[in-house]
Amino acid sequence: MKQPDPSEIATALLRAAEGLTAIFGGLVLWLALWAGVLNIPALERIGIPVSALPALLWLFGAWRLHRTPPLTPAWKSRAALLLLVATLQVYLLPYLGWWHKTPSELYRATNVALLMTASGAGFVAIHLLALEIARYLDDPVLRIETFLSAISAALIVLLALGFLYWNLRRFGAEIGWKDYFLFYYQSSRAARASLVLLVLMPLLPPIALVWEVRQRILLWVPERAFPKNPA
C-alpha cells in the first residue's frame, strides 16, 4: 500500500487549519458585533452592514474546508454540508436585511425558520468535521472534547431558552417574543451586551472547539507529517 506523501498530508491539514481560523474569526467577530462591544461605523456610512464581515469569514472558512483534500471517507459530505449551510446563512441572516422589509409575515417567518435550521445544521457540521479531524489525527482526547462541546452547547441553549421564557412569564402574558426583543433593541448598550452574551453563550463551546482543533493540527503537522530523522 502506497504511503501518503508527507507534503500532501501537511497541505491538507494546513488548509483545514486555515478554514478553521477563518470560522473562528467569523464567530468571534459576530459575537462582538451582536453584543454591541464592537462597531464599525465606516462600513455603515457606505451602506455595507458590518455583519457582512463575519458572514464572509464564515463562508470563506467553510469553502476552505470543502476544498481540503478528503482526510476521511466522510470528509467531503460533511464539508459540503457546512458549505451549504454557510451559504444559506449568508443569504438568510440579516446581513443585508432586505427580507425584513417584505410585507408578508409568513415569508419573514419562513426565513427565520430556515435561518434557525441552517444555524443548527452549521453547529452539527462543525462538530462532525471536528470528529473527522480527531479520527484522522488518532486523537481520543480531541474526540471527547468534541462531544463535550456539543453537549455543553445544547445545555446552554436549554438554559437560555428557559431564562427567556421565565422573563416573558414575569413580564406577563400580554408581552410576546416580539415585544421582548423590541425592548432589548431600545435598551442601553450595556443592557444589550449582557442579554446578547447570555443568548449567544451557546456559541462559546464551538468557538473554543474550533480553536482547539486548529491548534491540534498545527502541533500535529511538524511532529507527524515531518518527523525528525533519528541521529
N, C-alpha and C positions, 0 to 999 in steps of 0.2 A: 504494500500500500504506500503510495507516494505521500511523503511528509509535506505539510503545508510550508510554503516559503515564509520565513520569519518576517520579511518585509511586508508581505501581503497581510499577515496577521496584524502587524503593527498599524498598517494603513487602515484596516477595517475598524480596529478598536479605537484608534485616534479619531476617526471620522465619527464614530458613535459618541466619543467624549465631546467632540465639537458640538454635535447636536444637543447633547445633554446640557452643555454650558449655555447654549442659546435658550433652551427651555427654562433653565434655572433663572437666567437673567430676566426672561419674559415674565415668569411668575412673580419674582420679587418686585419688578417694576410695576406690574399690575396691582400687586398688593399695596405698594406705596401710594400709587395714584388713587386707588379707591378709598384708602384710609385717609386721604387728604393731607398726608405729610409731605407730598411732593406735587409740585405744579409746574407746568411748562407753558407759560402764557404766550411765548413767542410762536408756538405752533397754533394756538387758538386764534391768534391775530391773523394768521394767513389761512384760516379755515380748515386746518387739519386737526382732528381730535387727538389729544395726547394718548388716548388708549390705542391708537394705531401702532405706537411703538412696541408695546408688549405683544400686540397681535402679530406683528411681523416677526418678532423674535421667536414666538411660539411656532409660527408657521415654518420659519427657516429651520428651527431645530427639528421639527417633525420631518421636513424634507431631507435633511442630512441623515437622519436615522433611516429613512426609507432608502436613501442612496447607499447606505452602508452594505458592503457585501455580506450575504447571509452568514451569521455566526452560528445559527442553529437551523434545523429544518422548519421551525415555526416562525423564524425571524421575519420573513417577508410579509406574511399575512398580518402579523401584529404591528409591524411598522406601517403597513398600508392602512390599518385601522386608525392609527394615530394621525397619519397624514390626512385621512378623510375627515375625521372629527375636527382637526385643527382648521382645515379649510372651511368646514361648516361653521365653526365658531367665529372665524373672521367675518363670515357673511352675516351671522346672526347677532353677535354681540353688538351692543350699541356703540361701536367704534365710529360708525358713520351716522347711526341713529335714524336713518330715513324711515324705517318701517314703524317707528314710534309715532309718526305723524299721520299714518293712514287712518281713515275714518272707521274701518272695520274692527270692532272689538274682537271678533272671532279670529281675524287674521293676526292681530297682535298676540292673542292668547296662544295661537298655534306656534308663532315664532318663539315665545317664551318656553313652551313645552319642548320644542326642538332644541332650544339652547340648553335647557336642563339635561336633556337626553345626551346631547353632544358633550357636555361637561362631564357627565358621569362616565360616558364611554372613553373620554380622554383620560380620566382618572384610572380607569381599568387598564387602558392600553399602556400607560406609563409603568404601572406595576407589572404587567405581563412582560414588557421589554426588560425591566429590571431583573425579573426571574430568568429570562433567557440569557442575560449577561452573566448572572450568577452561575447559571448552569455551564456556560462556556468557560468561565474562569475557574470552575470547580470550587466555588466559594460558598460553603454551607452557612457561614455567618451572614453573608450578604443576602442569602435566600431567607433566613429568619428575619432579618431587618426589613425585608420587603413585605413579608406577611404582617409584621408588627406595624408597619406604616399603614397598610390597608385597614387593619383592624382599628388602630387608633383614630384614623381619619373618619371612619364610619361612626365610631362612638362620639367623636366631636360633633359630627353632623346631627346625630340624635340629640345631644345635649343642647346644641344651638337652636334646633327646632323647638325643643321643649322650652327653652328660655323665651323665645319669641312668642310661643303660644301662651305662656304664663303671663307675659306682658300684655298681650291682647286681651286676655281674660281680666286682667287687673284694670285695664282702661274701660272695659265694659263691652257688652255685646254689640253696641252701636258702632264701635271702632273696628274697621276691617283692615285687611292687609294693605290696601292702597293708602288708607289714611295713615297707617303706621309709618309707611315709607315716605309719605309726604311730610310727616312730622320730622322724620330723620333728615330729609333734604333741607328743611327750614331751620334745623338746629345749628349750633355753633360748630366750628371746625373741630374743636376738642371733643365735643359730644359725638360728632360723626365718626371721628377717628376711633374712639373707644368702642362704638357699636359695630363699625365695619370690621375692626380687628376681631371681634367676637364672631361675627358671621363668617369671616374668611379664615378663621383658625383651622378649618379642615385642610386648607392649603399647606399648612406648615409641615406636617409629616411628609407629603410628597415632595415639597421643596427640599427638605433635609435628605430625603432618599435620593433624589436626582443628583445632589451634590456629592453624596457618599459614593454612589455608583461611579460618577466621574472620577473621583479620587482613587477608587479601587483600580480603575482602568489605567490611570496614569502611573500607579505603583506597579501594576502587573506587567506592563509592556516592557520596561527595561530589564526586569528580573527574569521574565519567562520568554518573551519573544527574542531577546538578545542576551542569553545567559553568558556570563563570563567564562572564558576557556580556563580550565584548570592550569595552573602554572607547571 
